Amino acid sequence: MITASIVGASGYTGGEALRLLLRHPEVALQQATSESNAGHYVYSVHPNLRKQCQLKFTPISELDPCDVIFLCLPHGSAMRRLPQLEPLAKTVIDLSADFRLRKAADYPTWYGHPHEAPQYLDRFVYGIPELHRDAIKGARFITGAGCLATASILGLMPLFKHDLLSRREAFIEAKVGSSAAGDTPSLSTHHPERSGSVRSFQPTGHRHTAEIIQELAFGSTPMIHFSGTAIEAVRGILATCHVFLKDGVEEKDVWKAYRAEYAAEPFMRIVKERQGTYRYPEPKILAGSNFCDVGFEKDPRGARLVVMSAIDNLVKGAAGNGIQAMNVAYGMPETLGLEFSGLHPV
């Protein structure tokens, strides 16, 4: 049995990690930390865990050694805490953005501050199993991926890897629910301001763009044009990506590339039906699940291919992906603790 603790367990990502690990047959959940909620029951913050978890939040200073620590801290905190936490666990899985980029020089550009622990960057594996499964096996340090980056990367990876595009460029517009903004209130997340809105919150310069560029390089740096749009949903991401195929590349060639990469992947589903409401990926039916649904359609008037990718931002885009990576790192079946299929209708 693997012992696991969650540092920063009072936020949305920490709550999802709790929910999933409580049902993992090979994990004993040891501690959940929160500085502001120390001494209170976990279910006082995560009411869905009533009668499911009797743990109380503890401060980080009372953290005991365990096998796996999940870091669900605010961005910028993990890099400062890691030297203190590293001796307490065999494996560290950081679900913040602090170790996602391989180059320290990229952090001032995309995050507006220098990296405070650059000596750790090359020790972390970028933790999307569909891309880096072999490197994750046995890894001590694993980083999660940005939710918007996850949807975009998984949607586009087969095209870039199989060199099917006329130019290594993609235009991505990602719509995301309010939970991606975290649980700290702000004017933009205040209900009267958010309700009913379809708001462009970062049409250029979104920090997840750096991850997409990094992971879709395949020997040549791609040009990624990314825009983020906030929608009224609580959970879910739909990334709509526009790329241009090489002359002579047909839809059957695109099919071959996606099947080659995803046919054996337990959480990847190619969604492309001729008719029906759900003939394209739809984040609504993925709520609570670790699936990523990907679909595509070639424009009959030219070389444009539209790729659609949908995930739950808190599961495949955060905690679920981290637990999938943990399963890989420890040689367990990847689907353990992640079997929930989503709900319909919801």
Secondary structure, DSSP 8 states (H G I E B T S, - for coil): -EEEEEESTTSHHHHHHHHHHHT-TTEEEEEEE-STTTTSBGGGT-GGGTTT---BEE-GGG---EEEEEE---TTTHHHHHHHHGGGEEEEEE-SSTTS-S-TTHHHHHHSS--S-GGGGGGEEE--HHHHHHHHTT-SEEE---HHHHHHHHHHHHHHHTT-BSSSEEEEEEEE-GGGG-SS--GGGSHHHHTT--EEEESS--THHHHHHHHT-TTS--EEEEEEEE-S-SS-EEEEEEEEB-TT--HHHHHHHHHHHHTT-TTEEE---SSSTTSS--GGGGTT---EEEEEEE-TTSSEEEEEEEE-TTIIIIIHHHHHHHHHHTT--TTTT------S--
